[in-house]
Amino acid sequence: MKNVILLPHKDEYCEEIFRLSSVPAIKDALGLPDGTLEDTIRFSRSVRQEEKSGKRVPRMILNEQNQLVGLTDLMFIDYAKNSCHIGTWIGEEYWGQGFNEASKIAILKIAFEELGLSRVFAGARTVNIRSQKAQEKLPFISLDVEAEFPEEHRALEDKEKQACVLHVFRKIDFEDYLKGLDAHA
């Protein structure tokens, strides 16, 4: 399994965040407008402010050489519902190298172990087949939970302004997966 390092956002990485997120495959999948480096700096600073308020946990994903490979984020943290939503993107040049699963494991440890949540929702626009396929590969995810969580699904589609699928990571499934990894180590 790939090793990744998750770090809070830092201005010194904004140029690389901008470069990776400006590639059409990423920009289009995220629904990003044409932007500037200054927009990326403002974004990075705003998510750091939201983290201070407890609304989200944004992290940069670095490989073992300390190169930025993408971003991951716990957002819409709701302690009353014991849940949040996750968002992750990996730079196109790092696709297919195991960074998605490794970053999901790292950020889910924060959600379940540090924040004490029991569910983390993962959505994807129905037109974003690549995101759906990446989520489907994760052995510790429950797919197509729209009927079980109609309010979460509706909120996601309202936010994205288009049709979406909804999946969920459950703490118990994630812990069972990690136990299986430990048993094979």
C-alpha positions, 0 to 999 in steps of 0.5 A: 500500500502507498504511504501518504502524508496529510498536512494542513494547507500551506501557502507554499504549496498553492502554486502546485495546487493551482498547477495540478487543479488547472489540468482540464481533467481535474478542473472539469471534474471538480467544476472549477472555473478558470482561476488564478494562483491568487484564487488558489491562495484565497481558497487555501486560506479560507479552508484553513479558517473553516478548519479553525471553526471546526467546519472542515478538515482540509488536508494536502496529500503528499507522497513519500518525496513530499510532492503534492499529489492532491487534496482531501477534505472532511467537510460539513462536519455534523456532530449531532448526526455523527457524520461528515462528507469527504472530498478528494482529488488526485492530480492526473499525473498521479492517477492509478498509483494507489494514492486515492485509497491511501489518502482515504485511509489516512483521512478516514482515520481522522474522521473516525479516530480523532473526530469520533464520527460514525459515518463519512459520506462520499458523493460523485456527480453521475457524470463523473464516472472516474470518481465513481469508479475510484470509489467503487474500488474501495473495499470499505465503502457502502455503495448507492445509499441514496434510499437509506440517506435521502436527506444527505443525497438531496443536500448533495444534489442541491450543492452540486446542482446536478444528479449525484450518487451517494456512498458511505464509509461506516466506522465499523466497516473501516475498522474491520478492513484495517483489522484485516490489513493488520492480520496480513501484515 
